[in-house]
Amino acid sequence: MIKPFKIGDIEVKSPILLAPMAGVTDYSFRILCKELGAGVVYSEFVSAHGIIRENINTLDLIKFYDEERPIGVQIFGDYPEVMAKAAKYVVDNFQPDILDINYGCPVPKITKKGAGSAALKDLVLMKDITQAVVASVPEVPVTIKMRAGWDLQSIIVEKAGELLEKASVKAIALHPRTAKQTYKGNANWELIKLLKETVSIPVIGNGDITKPDDVFRMYEQTGCDAIMIGRAALGNPWFFKQANALLHGNTAPEPTIQERVELCKRHFDLLLESRGTRKGLYLMRKHFGWYIKSFPGAADFRVRLVEAESIDSAKSILDEII
Ligand SMILES: Cc1cc2nc3c(=O)[nH]c(=O)nc-3n(C[C@H](O)[C@H](O)[C@H](O)COP(=O)(O)O)c2cc1C
């Protein structure tokens, strides 16, 4: 059932990929997911305008290490020329394996400027941005991550699929909700199947995978080539190990509380090293909430961890759990 999967010329070892997630998929989290079996990891979405203005905070979001490869850097923006310039800047200065365009972000702050999922209601803009980006970085495969349409009355999976394939993108990841739905309702996997039937480039299914054996269901129902995992990986990088084990006919056990806390500590250390102590502690708070759950007393530990004012006190609370 599992076919070898390539994005352009890049051999991807596992078809289970880590989805781009703003505020989450930085180096510390990506490397853990990679070590546990994610086939490709992605940066969070990065503003094309910020890139071409060389905004330091924006450029920081793009940094990655060789051990994370293959890695995709995702950009978003409104104007084709700006997107093309930003893509070239990213490729020239950072050399990612994949350059991904975001046509999925439904947040009004982004869409009202014509970026993210706004392209779903303007296929001319989608075509212009995609063609401009592909032409600006011929040495790197350009991929797309998109939703299924602006609203339920305007599903554009087939039209977008055709135009994106014609524009020479090398894979499309589809989260089959509309922009208007945000996260309401269910991801409609039938639309992943429809995209797979429409294009001959690889299709990456995404949306509502919550447990490892869901990957089987998605493969079977849609025929997709790979699967991208978002929320199910939060506080749970083991997801990749478990899903890969299943795909190879094995099982990987649930992590023990001890393993969960040890990984959380490692994540914390990586975050502190890569983002500095103040920011690292601040950023780790949400991860504590995702790791420390589903065992007796977890809620109390979580509250104490989120309120911890120093790195030492957070670490001693984690030790207490073990
Ligand atoms: C916290 C968070 C941040 C996200 N940020 C991005 C982003 O930067 N770029 C993107 O394309 N999608 C982003 N997404 C959407 C996810 O990549 C994914 O498409 C969505 O969560 C559905 O997949 P899931 O059901 O596996 O979570 C984000 C989702 C979450 C939960």
The ligand as an SDF file (V2000), in Angstrom:
LIG
                    3D

 31 33  0  0  0  0  0  0  0  0999 V2000
   -1.0870   25.9460   16.2730 C   0  0  0  0  0  0  0  0  0  0  0  0
   -1.2710   25.7520   14.7750 C   0  0  0  0  0  0  0  0  0  0  0  0
   -0.5570   26.5330   13.9060 C   0  0  0  0  0  0  0  0  0  0  0  0
   -0.6900   26.3490   12.5160 C   0  0  0  0  0  0  0  0  0  0  0  0
    0.0930   27.0770   11.6620 N   0  0  0  0  0  0  0  0  0  0  0  0
    0.1100   26.7910   10.3340 C   0  0  0  0  0  0  0  0  0  0  0  0
    1.0470   27.3930    9.4640 C   0  0  0  0  0  0  0  0  0  0  0  0
    1.9170   28.1860    9.8670 O   0  0  0  0  0  0  0  0  0  0  0  0
    0.9870   27.0420    8.1420 N   0  0  0  0  0  0  0  0  0  0  0  0
    0.0550   26.1480    7.6590 C   0  0  0  0  0  0  0  0  0  0  0  0
    0.0480   25.8740    6.4660 O   0  0  0  0  0  0  0  0  0  0  0  0
   -0.8300   25.5840    8.4690 N   0  0  0  0  0  0  0  0  0  0  0  0
   -0.8160   25.8530    9.7950 C   0  0  0  0  0  0  0  0  0  0  0  0
   -1.6690   25.1880   10.6270 N   0  0  0  0  0  0  0  0  0  0  0  0
   -2.5890   24.1780   10.0840 C   0  0  0  0  0  0  0  0  0  0  0  0
   -1.9580   22.7770   10.1650 C   0  0  0  0  0  0  0  0  0  0  0  0
   -0.7740   22.7080    9.4000 O   0  0  0  0  0  0  0  0  0  0  0  0
   -2.9440   21.6910    9.6510 C   0  0  0  0  0  0  0  0  0  0  0  0
   -3.2610   21.9580    8.3110 O   0  0  0  0  0  0  0  0  0  0  0  0
   -4.2430   21.6780   10.4380 C   0  0  0  0  0  0  0  0  0  0  0  0
   -4.0100   21.7520   11.8420 O   0  0  0  0  0  0  0  0  0  0  0  0
   -5.0390   20.3950   10.1370 C   0  0  0  0  0  0  0  0  0  0  0  0
   -4.2910   19.2500   10.4160 O   0  0  0  0  0  0  0  0  0  0  0  0
   -4.4930   18.3980   11.8010 P   0  0  0  0  0  0  0  0  0  0  0  0
   -5.9410   18.0160   11.8630 O   0  0  0  0  0  0  0  0  0  0  0  0
   -3.5500   17.2480   11.6500 O   0  0  0  0  0  0  0  0  0  0  0  0
   -4.1400   19.3330   12.9280 O   0  0  0  0  0  0  0  0  0  0  0  0
   -1.5910   25.3900   12.0100 C   0  0  0  0  0  0  0  0  0  0  0  0
   -2.3340   24.6140   12.9160 C   0  0  0  0  0  0  0  0  0  0  0  0
   -2.1730   24.7680   14.2780 C   0  0  0  0  0  0  0  0  0  0  0  0
   -2.9530   23.8880   15.2210 C   0  0  0  0  0  0  0  0  0  0  0  0
  1  2  1  0
  2  3  1  0
  2 30  2  0
  3  4  2  0
  4  5  1  0
  4 28  1  0
  5  6  2  0
  6  7  1  0
  6 13  1  0
  7  8  2  0
  7  9  1  0
  9 10  1  0
 10 11  2  0
 10 12  1  0
 12 13  2  0
 13 14  1  0
 14 15  1  0
 14 28  1  0
 15 16  1  0
 16 17  1  0
 16 18  1  0
 18 19  1  0
 18 20  1  0
 20 21  1  0
 20 22  1  0
 22 23  1  0
 23 24  1  0
 24 25  2  0
 24 26  1  0
 24 27  1  0
 28 29  2  0
 29 30  1  0
 30 31  1  0
M  END
$$$$
